[in-house]
Amino acid sequence: HRRRKVLVVEKEPVFGGTTARSGGWMWIPGNGPELRAGIDDNAEKARIYLQHEAGAHFDAERVDAFLEAGPKAVRFFEENTALQFDLGPFFADYHPDAPGGMDGGRSIVARPFDGRELGPEIRRLRPPLQEITFLGMMIGSGKELLHFFNVMRSPVSAFYVGKLFLKFVRDMAFHGRPMRLMNGNALAGRLAKSAFDQGVPIWTHAPVRSLIRDDSGRVIGARIDRRDGPVEVIARKGVVLAAGGFPQDIARRKALMPHAPSGYEHVTPAPPGNTGDGLRLGESVGATVDTSLPHAAAWVPISRPVRPDGTLGTFPHFVDRSKPGVIAVTRSGRRFVNEANSYHDFCQAMVARNREEAGEGAEPAAWFITDHRAFRKYGLGYAKPAPVPYKALIRNGYLLRGNTLKELAAQFGADGEQLERTVAEFNRHAPRGEDPEFGKGTTSYNRSLGDPENKPNPCLAPIKDGPFYAVRLYVGDLGTFAGLKTNANAQVLDEEGRPLEGLYSVGNDAASIMGGNYPGGGITLGPAITFGYIAARHMAGGND
């Protein structure tokens, strides 16, 4: 095929969107790195798993398109672009014991990337989410994260972390930002490098104001506001909406998130520009938003550290939930979930328990509880492990501390006596690696984020010696699920289910194929990459 002319437009001053802030994982069953590692997986097994996960909301046509094209998309990027992948074999599906579930292999991540390869364009790449860095330094998942946890106990880890930190200091001195890009920042950086290498421009400060249609109703372009004035761009092959969903759209949050009756009770780490523009553009030409899924977004517990300028940050809790010596309670002082289950499952349980205890309109609230030993070994949320100081986080109210569990409970209005009973019951079983109430540490996904050196269960240890610590949790998201209705070619559909010619949607602007559930790490970016590939092939008239 001859090369097509492509243009990317972005309304914010930086490119990369939520992807650049994310963990960067892509869930794509049967991907090349997985098969080359000898992991036994196939589309039929993945289809069984997705059918189990989505239940009544299983979209067979689009799921089959995803499973068929996903490995081809990975191969295309590996062979033709700067995007290269690493396997996360330790990264299990979130329900690995379900039919078709896997203990690892389906989640891949972009290989770390040297930001200097972007040249001066590195200045336009959205930086990572500040709260999940260490002083601005990006930290990879898996073995690299273990080195950071073990920095005070292992000379090998101390040397590894020290070397990375020296490179980080050098980059900050010479470039003003880290150049060792990891996770989602590496994914966005590698995709941008691929675009620039092919002569594809990325316009920033360039919001799309409206779509252009011809007399037949086909979408043939868009009106874009640039800093030097408005411009009309005509697209011969098609327009793709990929504006990141609606996590910052207060009105749609109010309408679709029951835990946020005013729209403001929900917290999101998404960039401020993710305000649902793609959905509104689609609706303006006859598209419909699928609001039928049981969950409008991928939920994640969020805590709110105070930034240096006094504003509240957002810290998504991915790892600490699984650590031994950490539990979660509501104001009743009772646990409500297997803390090491997926963040999506965690938040569902959090909302349900708050509704049960405080009524339908209650704002969901929960707290992580830990003791001094576990706190200094693993940290808690934004509070880092030893030797990083933490007293400032107590002074600004992010981190609560009490010499006794009752004293701690009083700080957030919880039932202190019940909290003591909860911890005593938890401690009765934890030394044996057992959690009869919720089964923490019983799945491969649970254990993959625990402490492998903690025996017999990497996710369980008693909460014993004070002082004790707590962090307040809110319901947040890692991307929205409700989106434009599309078909297996990523074409946007009208109210009758017919394709709107010339209009495509991918990523979080398109309704999720996961049925409102969260099957594994990377179930937003995996389909985004795949359906982007599908949309491009369809526009170009290709089949492979």
N, C-alpha and C positions, 0 to 999 in steps of 0.2 A: 504493500500500500504506500502511496505517496504520503509524505508528511503533511499533517493538518496544522493549521495555525490555531494556537490555543492562547487564551488570556485568562488569568486569575485575578479577580478583584476582591478586595478586602476593605471593609469600612474603617477598621481601626488603623492606627499608625504603625502597627507591627503585624507580621503574618505568623501563622502557626496555630492560632485559635486555642481551643481547649486541648488539642493534641499536644501542643508544646508544653502544657502544664501537667500532662497526665503521666501515668506510669508507662504508657507507650506499648502495652501488651496487645497482641492481636490473636484472637482465638480463631484458628483456621484449621479444622481437622484435615488430616492427610497432607499437611504441608511438607515441602521438600526436606527441611532440616529434621523433622520428625522421622520421616521414612528413611533418610540417610543414616540416622542413629539406630536404625533397626527396631523402632517401636511399631508394634502391630496395631494399625488403625486403618479404618476404611470408612467410606461415605455411608454405608448401610448402618454400621455401628453408631456413627454420629447422628444419623437420621433417627434411629431408635431413641437415642438420648434426648434429642431436641423435641421429639414427639412427647416424651415423658415430661419434659420441662414445660412445654407450652400448653399441654393439655388441650382444652377446647379451643384455644387460640392458635393452634398449629396451622401455619400457612404453607401447605405442601409445595405449592408451585415455587414460591420464593426461596424456601429452605433448600429444595432440590437444586435451584439455580446457584445458590451460595455454595453448597457442598461440591457441585460439579466445577464451578469456576474458581473457587478459593485456591486450590493448589496451582492452577494455571496462572493466577494472578501473582502468586509468590514467585513462581518460576520466571515470569515476565520481568518482575522487578529485579530479581537476582541477576538475570542475564543482560538486562538493557539499561539499568539505572544505577545510581549511587546508593540505592537502598539495599542493604544487606541485613540478614537476619541471624539472630542467635536463638538457640533452643532453650526453653526453660523446662528441662525434664522433671525438676522437682515440683513444678507448678501443676497441681492436680486440678481436674474439673471440680467445681464447687460442690457437686453432689456425686462424688466418684462411685458411690455404692448403688446409684440408680442404674436402671437398665441402659447399657451403652456407655456408661461413664468410664473415665480413664484416670489413672493415677499420675498422668503427666504426658506431655508431648504436643498437645493441641495449641498451647500458648507459646507464641514466639515474640521476640522483641527486637527492635532495631539495634544493630551493633553500635557500640560507642563511636562517636564521630568527632573529628577534630574541627572545631568551629572555624579555624583559620582557612579551611578549604572554601568557605563561603566568601572570603575576602571582605570587602567593605559591607556586603549585604548582611553580615552577622549582626550589624547594628539594628536591622529591621526584624530579626527573629525574636519572637516573644520569649522573654526569660522564663525559667521554670517557676512554679509556685514557691514563693519565698519560704513558706512555713515548712515545706518538706525537704528543704536543703539544710546543710549544716554551715552556717555563716555564708550561705550563697553557693556552697559547693554541692554539686549533684552527686548522689550516692546510688549506685546500682543495686539491683535486687540480688537475692541469693547469697553466694559466697562473699561478695563484697560487703553486704550488710552485716554478715556474721563477723567479718574482720573489725568493723566499727564497734560492734557489741563487745568484742573480746580485746579491745585495744589495751586495756589495763591488765589483762591476764595472760597475754601471749606475746612473746617477743616478735614472732612472725607477723602477727596482726599489727603490732605497733610499728614495725618497719614498713609494712604495706600501706597503712594509713598515713604514716609520716611522709612517704614518698609522694602519695597523692596530694597531700596538703601542701607540700613544697611546690608542686606543679601549679596548684590552684593559686598560691600566693604570687607566683611568677606571672600567671595569666592576668590576675587582677592588676598587677603593677604595670604590665605592658599593654593590656587590652581593655582594662576596666570591667571585664566580665569573665566568667569561666569559659575556657575554650574546649574543655573535655566534656562534650555533650553526652548526656545519658538519657535513657528511657524515652519519654515522649519528646523531649527536646532534641534528642538524636534523630527520632523519626521525622519530626518536622524539618530539621536541618538537612537530612539526607533527601527528603522529598523536594525541598527548595533547591538544593544543589542539582538534582536531576532536572528540574524545570529550567533552571538557568542554563545548564549545559545544552539543553535542546532549544534555547532561544525563546523560552516561554516567559513573558514578563509577568511580574506580580505587582499589581497596582495596590498601594496602600492609601489611606485617606480617601477611599473611593467607594462610598456606599451606593448600592443599587436602589434607585427610587421607584422604578416600575419596570414591568416587562413590556416588550413590544410584540404585537401580533399582526399578521397580515390579514387580508380580507377573508381567508378561509378559517381563521382562528388559530393557525399555527403560531407557536412562539418563535420569533425570529431574531430576538435580541433583547437588549436592556438599556434603560436610561440610567446613567451613572453620574453622580456628582463628584467631580474631581476638584482639587483645590484651585485649579485655574479655570473652573467653570464646568457646566454640565456638558455631557457628551452622550451621543447615541452610538451603541456598538451593535452591529448586525452580525448575527451568528448563523452561518449557513447550515451547520449541522445540528446545533442544539445548544440549550442553556442548561447547566447543571446547578441545582440549588444544594448547597452544602454549608449552611450558615450556623451549624452547631446547635440546632434545636432552640428551646425556649427557657433554659434554666434561669435567666434573668428577666423574664417577662412576668411581672407581678400579677397582671390580670389573668393570664393563662394558668399560672400557679394556683391562684385563688380558685379558678374553675375546676382544676384537675387534680389538686392535691388535698385530700380531705384533712390532713394534719395541719394545713396552713389555711384556715378559713378566711384570713384577710390577705393571704399571699405573702405576708412578711414573716410568718413563723418559720419559714423554710430558709435554710442557709446553703449557699452553693459556692464552691471554689472556682466555678466557671468564670471566664473573663467577662467584664462588664458589658461588652458588646453583644453577648449572646442573648438577644432580646426577642427572638422569634421572627426575625425578618424573613427568613426563607419560607416559613409557614404562611405568613401574611401575603407574600408575593404569589405563592401558589394559589391561595384562596382567591386572590384578586382576578385570576383567570379561570376560576371554576373548579379548582382542586378542593378536596376535602381532607380534614385532619381526622385520623382514626383515633377516637377517644374510647374505644371499647376495651382496651387492655386493662387488666386488673391493677396494674401499677403504671403510673404515667412517667416514671423515671426509675433509674437505677439508684437505689437508696444507699447512703453511707453515713455512719455516725461522724459528726463534725464537732470539734471543740474550737473555742474562739480565743486564741492568744491575743494579747494587746501588742500592736505594732509600735515601733519607736515614735510614730507621729500621733499615737493615741487612738487610732482607729482599730477595729477588731479584725483580725485575720481569720483564716479558715484552715484548720488542720484536719485532713481526712484520716481516720484511724484504720490503717490497713494491718499493721503488724502487732501492735501492743496487745490487742484483744486475745491473741493466741498464747501469750507468754505465761509461764507458770507464776502463780502468785498474783494474778489479776482477775477480778470478777467485776460484773456490772450489776447495779441495783437501781431501783426507782426510789421515790421518797418513802415508800413503805418499808424500805430496808431489805427487801427481798430480791433475789435474783430472778431473772425472767427469761434467760436464753442460754444456750451454749455459746459463750462469747467468741469461740474460735470458728464458728460457722461464718458463712459469707456475710459481708457487710450489708448486703441487700436483705438477707434473712434476719440479721440482727435488728435492723430498723423496723422491719415488719413486726417483730416480737415486741420491740420497744413501744411502738404505737398502740398495739393491741393491749399491752399491760397497762399503759397510762389511761386508755379508754375505760378499761375495766375498773381501775382504782379511782379515777378522778372524773369520769364522765365523758360524754361524747365530744365536747368542745375543748377539752383540756389540751394545753400545749404539751407535746411529748417531751419528757425530760428523763435523763438517766445519768448516772455517775459511774466512772471506773473507780474501783477501790484497790489499793495495794499497800504493802508494808514497806518499811525502809530498805530492807535487803533487796527486794525485787525492784523497787524504784531506782536505786542507785545502780543496779546491774543492767536493767533494760530501759530505764526512763519511763515516762508516761505521757503520751501525746507529744506536745511541743517541748516538754521538759526532757532534756537529754540525759543519758546515763553519766555516771562518774567518768572523768573528773569535771565535767561541765557544771558550773555553778547554777543554782536554781532559785536562790532566795528572792531574786527580783520577781519571779513568777508568783511567789506567795504574796509579795507586797502589792502587786497589781491585780490580784484576785483570780488569776487564771488557775493557780494550783492551790487547793485547800489542804491544810495540814492539821492534824489533831494528835495529841499524845496518846489518846485512847480512841477506840472506835466510837464511843458515845460522844466524845468531844468533837470528832470529825463529823458525825451525823448532824450535830447541832448546827454546824456551819452551813449546811444546805437544807435544813428543815426536815430531816429524815427521822424516822423512828429509831432511836439509838439502841433500845433494847432489842428490837427485831434485827437490827444490823448485827449486833453481837451474836444472836442466835443463828443468823444466816452464816456468819463466818465460822462459828463453832461447828455447825453441821458440815460445812464445806471442808473444814480442817480434819474432821474425823476420817474422811475418805481419801483426801488428797495425797498423803504420804504413800498410800498403796497404789497411786495412779488411777484412782477411781472417782467418778462423778456420777453417782446413781441418779441424781435429779435431772441433769441435762446432757451427760455423756461428752463433756469437753475432752478433746484429744482422741476420739474414737474413729475418726476418718483420716485418710491420707492428706486431705486438704487441711484439716485441723493441724495435724502434726508438722506439715511442711513449713509452718510459720511459727512453730514453737521453738524451744531450746533443745537441740539434739543431745546436749550433754546432761540434761535434766532427766533422771531416771526415776521410776520406770515409764513415766508419761511426760513427754516434752512440753505439755501444756498445763500441767498441774503441779502446784506446790502449796503448802499451807501458808496462810496469811497470819503471821504470828507476832512479830515484835515491832512495837511502835518506834518512832511516830508513824502514823498512817496518812495516806495521801488520797486525794480525790480530784477528778476533773469532770466538769459538766459537759454533757453531750447533747447535741441537737440533731434533728434529722436533716440531712443534706442529700446531694445527688452527685453522681459521676456522669451525668448525661441523661437526656430525656428519652423516653420510649415512645410516647404519643407523637405521631408525626404524619406527614402527608401519605396518603394511600398510593402505593406504587405497585407495578407488576414485576415479573421476573426479569425484565429488561431494564429495570430502574426507571421506567417511564412513569410520570405522575398521572394519576387517574382522575377523571371527573366524577360527578355524583352518580352517574350511571355505570361507573367502572370502566369507561372507555379511556384509552390513552389520550392525553393532551399532547398532540404532536409537537415535537421540538422541545419538550420540557422534561427534564430528568431530576431526580432527587436522590441523594445518597447521604450516608452518615446519619447524624441525629435529626436531620430534617425529614428523613423518611421514617415511617412507622417501623418499629423494631420487629425483626423476624423471631425474636426470642419469646413472644407471647406474654410479655410483662414479667418474665422471670430472669434470673441471672445465672446461666449455666457454668460460666468459667471466666477466668481472667482474660479480658480483651474482647468481650462480646459486643462492644460498640465499634472499636477500631477494626476488628477483623472483617465484619460485614462492610464497613466503610471502604476499606481498601478493595474488597472484592467487588462490591457493586459499582465503585468508581471504574474499575476495570471493565465490568460488564457494560456500563453506560458508554464508555469510550468505544468498545468494540461494536456496540449496536449503532452508534452514530457513524462509525467508519464503515459499517456494512460487513464487518468480519464475524467469524464464527468460532475462532480458536483462541 
